[in-house]
């Protein structure tokens, strides 16, 4: 009986060692695959999800601001067109400048 238990204990230790080794190998493989995928994606000029979401949020904010400004401009144009048109004053022609006496262009 003693030998049977010792053999089973040894087999259990070997199995535990194999499981921990396989777990380590699995972690290494996942890290290598992740590294390779990141390298491939970097070579293809793709952006990480976080950057994409940030730019998407900025674009949505810019679009909403643009829509607000368009509405504001439309309201201002409507208000302006509802008022009587303002006559533009005729531009005056400047009078020729008098030449200073003494023939000097500088004043002192």
HUCOR-V937539 format. One record per pair of residues at least 12 apart in sequence whose C-alpha atoms are under 10 Angstrom apart, sorted by the first residue. I is the first residue (numbers start at 1). J is the second residue. D is the distance in whole Angstrom. If there is no record, write none. Layout:
[[I:J:D] [I:J:D]]
This chain:
none
